[in-house]
Amino acid sequence: MPDLIELEVATPDRELVHEKVAEVQVPGKDGYLGILPGHAPLLGLLGTGALSYAVGSQRHVIAIHGGFLEVLPEHVRVLANQADRAEDIDLERARTALAQAQEQVAATASGGDPEAALDALALAQARVTAAEQK
């Protein structure tokens, strides 16, 4: 069994990661997946959350939002609709966006699109979570 697995994380605009890693934690549509080298092949939908991976003793975090996941025994490909490295996220701005998203969710009780509000809330929470882990 190999010691490392190749990880690719990309959005429609750019490639964020392309390197060999020891393990990956990915937010799937129905919960988090832990992926180690030699993992069984699978295809899946991405959820919204903090993707984390280990390179040596260092952990890296990326906030992702939607997309697709392909896992092969020696390769993980994450094609996210939106993704931001934790170190690129301004924590104070992310917290402000989270507070605004929470207000937007509360406002949907009197009208509005609850699905869009919850989607914005999940993304804002993922960005705060990722930024706090950097």
PyMOL commands that set and color helices and strands:
alter all, ss='L'
color gray80, all
select helices_A, chain A and resi 86-88+91-110+114-132
alter helices_A, ss='H'
color red, helices_A
select strands_A, chain A and resi 5-10+15-21+23-28+31-35+42-45+48-55+58-72+75-85
alter strands_A, ss='S'
color yellow, strands_A
deselect
rebuild
show_as cartoon
